Amino acid sequence: MLAPVQTFFAAMSRYDQAGMRAQVLPTGMATLMRQGKPVQLTLGDFVDHVKPGKARIEERIHDPQVRVDNNIAVVWAPYVFLLDGKPHHCGTDVFNLARVDGRWLITGIADNSRDCPAK
């Protein structure tokens, strides 16, 4: 169940829009909570915003909770977003997935964002 999420993040770290798009329903929605306000865009638009840059990016989830019922699933997991290998921000990711033509696809993403705790 985590495979589409991990594949999506791996593609994102390579700025591979085609690889990201292969894991989502482009008309699904992303809701990104930023400073208490929702920013919403389609998953297709979200992918379009991931353009190659000079910085290395990586999003890592840990301790995922997964719930599956027939053709739908939810993945809830804390994450850390790394910029050039250093924590940039942290939060929680929530992925909605659906089995479409035998494949699990991400149909929605919600996340929040905050400064990472100092170590």
C-alpha positions, 0 to 999 in steps of 0.5 A: 500500500505504501508503494505508490507513496514511496514511488511518488516521493522517489520521483519527486526527489528526482524532479521526475514529473512523469514518474510523479504523475504516474502515481496520481489521479491528476484531477485529485486534490492536494490541500496544503495547510500553510500557516493555518490556511489551506492552499488547494490545487489539483494533483496535476497542478501540484506535479507541475509545480515540482520543477528541477532546481539546484537544491536536492529535495527529499521527503521522508515519512516514518511510522505510517498508519495504513487503513484499507477497505476494499478499493480505498485506502488512507496513509497517515504519516509524519514526515520531514522534508529535506533540502540539500540533506538538511531538515527544512520543515516537518509535519504530517502527510495524509494520502487517500488512495483508490484501486483503479483498474487494478492499480493503487493511485493517489487520489488526494493529498493533505499535509501540514507544515511546521519548523522541525524540532531542534535536535 
